[in-house]
Amino acid sequence: MSSGSIIISTILKHDTKVTSYKIALLRAINDVVISFPDLRNMNMAVAVPLRVLAQFWVAYYWPFVKPSEPILQGQRAIIDGQLRNDMSFRPQLKKLRCQWELSVGGTSKPSDGFYLINEMRIPRKYQSYSKPLHKAYQAALTAINKAIEMPIRYAGLGHWSVFNKPLKYAELSTQVVAIPGTVAEDKCLVIQADLWQTFQEMSLWIEALCIHEWCLFTERVQQENHSIVHRGCIYQLLTDRPDNRRPLTWERNNVDLLLMEGTEFVCPWTQKRIHSPTQYDLDHLLPLSLYPINELWNLVPADPNFNSHTKRDRLPSQTKLQQAQPSLELTYKNYSKSGLLSLALQEDVAVRFSTVFSDTASFPGVLSTAVVDLINIFAESRNLARF
């Protein structure tokens, strides 16, 4: 085993744990690595803002703060005569979940935390939600940011033995590359290049081990009603993924306007020409069941019959992707004809890709190449079925 895999497996299997924080930390790093795959060839240490790791924690811990069925993630200690929460951020995350349920009108699914964090990353989506939800979301992230420093400090043997103390990005060495969207004031965790590479190469194994150890840990935690939560239940909560397609009304309306103005799209999978608003589905290149990304680069007009009956939740083969690339480039070029879609595409690309710049004439072609590479990396790292 590589030194990186030994570090990761030792933390997951042998480190002392009073909460599930260390498991959540490694799972979040793993998700960050696969979320920004164009950093894979940099061969440099990577700066990851704590707020980005905290966003993933919102999604992971979401199922455990259901008001009617809370699931403890550690024993509640009595300190200075007060009974402390099992998770320091439980009150804030619970409030966020309640506020979300008010916003969507009903109870939420275990995977709604994943949907929420991806909505909050997209400026136009973020602005569509209420100020109380914004406030609750920021309060939860602030509370998690503080909590997340504990497993960073105590991972491995001794203090700061695996990771260095997080610092603001402006204070870090120039030999560090940051994930897209990082700003000078972000407090960042630095992942060394060899460890980043281990997460890249072993992401499927790491995710599986994180979930396995999380299930075993939670099953051992005595719940407040003295019940035991079976590991199978925890597994279902930790692996739930969004499968409900909330309407993409804004995106669809703006694509329809382009079509009505005479712009022609081409389905990337069948090469059928799309001339009217009745001829297409907005296809998620990366399916929602894999990763709930509604960023505009991930949404392309496609043949509805093929999308529904052939592609479905699968990813295209490498050959199919190469054949589709000219159609993807055309789609991004067409989006650039619309002021609203052009701005949305630039914003969404800026938070996902570190090597794609929207202020160049080659932007559509460079983006289509980056998207093809991203999909291939996802398929390889997740060992997914392809068509």
N, C-alpha and C positions, 0 to 999 in steps of 0.2 A: 504494500500500500504506500501511496505517496505521503509525505509529511502532512499535507493539507487534509487528506482523508482521515489520517490518524487523529489530527486535532479535532475534526468535526465529529467523528464517531466517539472519541473519548468524552467530549463535552456532552453529547447526547446520552451516552450509555453509563458514564461513570461519575460525572460531576455531581456534587451535592446539589439538590434542588429543593427549595422550600416553596417555590411557585413554578409555574410553567414558563417563566420569562426566558430562560436560556434556550428552551426549545423554540419559542416564538422568535427569538432573535435570529437564530440560524435559519429558520424557515423564511423570515423576512429578507435576509441577505440573499438567500437562494432565489426568491422571487424577484428581487431587484436585478440580479445578474441576468435572468432570462428575460426581464422586461426591457433591458437596454443592451441588446446583443451586438450592436455595432461597436461596443467597447472591447469586444473579445480579442481583437488583434493589436491593441495598444501596447500590451506588455508593460504596463505601468500600474502603480498603486492607484486605487480608485477611491475618491471621496464621495461618500453617500450621506446626504443630509439626514439627521435624525428624524426630521418631520416626514421624510419619505418612508423610513422604516415604521414610524408611528402610524402612517396611513394603513400599512398592511396589518398592523396590530388591531386597528379598528375592525378590519374584516375578520381576522382570526377569532377575536374575543367576542364578536357580536352575538353568536349563538348562546354564550354563557351569561348574558345579562338580560335575558328575557324576563320581564318583570314577574310573570306568574310562575316561572320555572328557572330560577337562578341556579347555576352550577359553579360551585366554588373551585378556584384554581390554586388552592393552598389553604392551610389551616389559618383561622383567624386568631391572631395573637392579642393578648392583653398587655398593653404598654401604658404605663402611668395611669393605671386604673381604667383605661378605655379599651373597648373591643375594636380592634382595627379591621379594616376590610382585607379580604384575601388578596385583592388587587387594588393598589392605591388609586387607580383611575376608574374603578367600578361605578361610582356615582355619576361621573361625567359621561361615561359611555352609555350607561343606562338611560340617562336623560336624553342623549343623542338618539338612541333607538326609539324612545317614546316620541320625540319630536319628529322623527322620520315617519313613524306610523301615523301621526297626525297629518303629515304632508301627503302621504299616499293614500290615506283613507282606509285603514285596516291594519291587521297584524302583518308583520314582515316575516320573510323566509330567513332561514339561517344564513343564506348566501347574499342577502341584501346588503350586508356590509361591503362585499366586493363591488356590488353595483354602485353603491353610494360613493366609495372612494374614487372610482373612475369617473363618475359624474362631476365630482368636486375638482378634478384635475383639469377639466375642460372649461375655459372661461365662459363660453356661451351657455353651457349647461349649469355651471355654478350660479350664474346670474338669474336663472329661472326659478331658483328656490328661495324660500322666505328668509328674512333676516333672523328670525329665531332659530332656524335650522343652521344658518351660517354660524351664529353665535355658539350653538351647542357643539357644532363640529370643531370649531377652533378651541373651545374649552377642553374637549376630549383629546385633541392632538397635543395641547399644552401639557395636560396631565400625563399622557403617555410618554411624551418627550422626557419628562423627569424620571419616570419609572424605567425607561429603556436603558438609562446609563448604568443601572445596577448590574444587569447581566453582562454588559460590556466590560465592566470593571472586574467582575468575579469569574468570568469564563476561564477555564483552565486552572492551573495551580498558582495560587497567589493573586495579588492585585495587578491588573493590566498585563497579565502574562501572555495573553493571546492578542488582544487589541490594545492600541494606545488610547490614552484619554482623548475623547472627542474635543476638537478645537474648531473655531470659526474657520470657514474656508479661506478667508483673507489671511489667516495666520499660518496656513499650511505651506509646505515646501512647493516650489514650482515643479517638482518631479512627480506631482500628483495630477491625475486627470479627474474631472468631476462628471457626474451623470448630468444629462441635460436638465436645464432649469435651475441649477444650483446658483445661489447668489452669495456675495461676499460675507453676509452676516449669518449664513446658515452654519449652525454647529454640525460638524461632520464626523462620521466614523470612517477611518481609513482602512480599506481592505488591501492588504499587500498583493502584489501581482500574482504570486504563486498560489495564494489561497483563492483569489478571484478565478484563476484558471481551474482550480479543483472544483469550485462550484459550477463552472461552465460544463466541465466534462462529466460531472457526476450528479447533475441536478435532479434527475429522476430518482436516483438512489437516496439522495439527501432528503428530498421531499417525503419519500416513503418512510424513511427512518424517523424523520421528525414527527410525522403523523402517528406512527406506531408507538413511539416513546411517549407522545402526548396522551394517547389513549390509555396506556398503562399507568402513567402518572395520575391522571384524573380519576381513574378507577380506584386508586388507593386513597384519594382524598375523602375524608369523612364529611358528608354533606350536613347541612344544618338540621335536617329532619332525621339524621342518623341513617339515611338510606345510602345505597351504593349505586352509582351511575355506571352501568355496564360499558365496557370498552367499545362494544358494537354501536351503542348510541353515540358515543363521542366520535367514533369514526364517521358516522353519517353526518354529524354536524360539521366536522372539519373538512369534509370533502364535498359538501353541497356546493353546487355552482348555479349561477343564474341561468334559467332556461326560458324565462318569460320575456317576450320581445315587446318592450315598451315602444310606443310609436315614435318613429323618426320623422315626425311631421315637418319640422323645420328643414331638415336636409332634403326630404322628398320634395317639398314645395319649391325649393330653389333649383333642384335638378329639373323639375317639371318646367320651370320658367326657361331654362336653357333649351330644353327640347322644343318648347313652343316658339322659341326664337330661331329655330332651325339648326341648333347644334346636334351633331350626331355622335352617339356613344356606340361602342362595340363590346359585346359580352366577352369577357376575357377567357371564358371556358368553351364557348361554342362558336365564337366569332360572328354571331348573328348581329346585324345592325339594329340599333335601337333609335327609333325616330319619334315615338310618342310616349306620353305618360302612362299608357296602358300596357306597354311592352316590357316592363322590367320590374325586378325586385331590387331593393338595396341589399346587396349581399355583404355579409361580414366575412372578409378574407380570413381572419382568425375567428372561428365560431365563438358565439357567446358562451357555449358550454366549456370551451377551452380557456378563454380569457375574455372577460366582459369589457371589451374596448369599443366604444362608440366614437373614437376619434375619426376624423373625416377620411384620412388616408386608408382606413380599414373598411370603408363603405364604398362600394362600386356598383353601378347599374349592371345587372346580369339577367340572363334569360331565366324567367321565373320557373319554367318547367324543369330546367336542369338544376337550378338552385334547390328546388323542393324535393326532387326525386333522385338526383344523382350525387350532388355535392353534399347537401345536408350538413352534418357536423364533422365532415372529414376535411382534410387538407389536400391540396393538389400535389401530385408528384413533382419531382424536380423538372422533368421534361415538360409537364403541363405548365409549370410556372414560367419556364423559359418561353414557351409558346404564348403565354398570356402577357408577358411583359410589355410588348408594344401597345396592347389594349389598355393596360394600366397607365402607361405613359400618356396615352390619349385622354384617359379619364382625368388625370391630374392637370393636363393642359386645358381641358374643358372647364374644370373647376376654377382655373385661374382667370377665365373670361367673366366670371361673376364676382363683383366686388365683395359680397358677403361670403361666398364660398371660398374665395381666394384668401381672405383674412382668416377664416376658420381653419383652412388647411395649413396656413403658415403657423398659427398658434398650436395646432395639434402636432405638427411635425417638430416644433421647437421643444416640446416636452417629452419627445420619444427618441429622436435621432440626434446624435452628436456630430455626425459627419455630413448632414444635409443642410444646405443653406438656401433659403427661399429668395435671396436677392440676386440670383444668377439666372441667365437665360436657359441654362441646362437643368434647372430645378426639376421639371417633370421627369426627365430621364434619370437623373441621379436618384430621385425619390423612388421611382419604380424599381430600380436596381436594389436600393436599400430594403424596400418592402419584400422583394423576392428573397433576399438573403435572410431577412428576419423570419419569414415563414418557414424557410428551410431549416433554420436553427431551431425554431420551436418544434418542428416535426421530428428532427433528429433527437433533441434533448428529451422530448416527451415520448418518443418511440410510438408515434401515432399512425393510425391507418390512413392511407392516402389513395386518391383515385387517379 
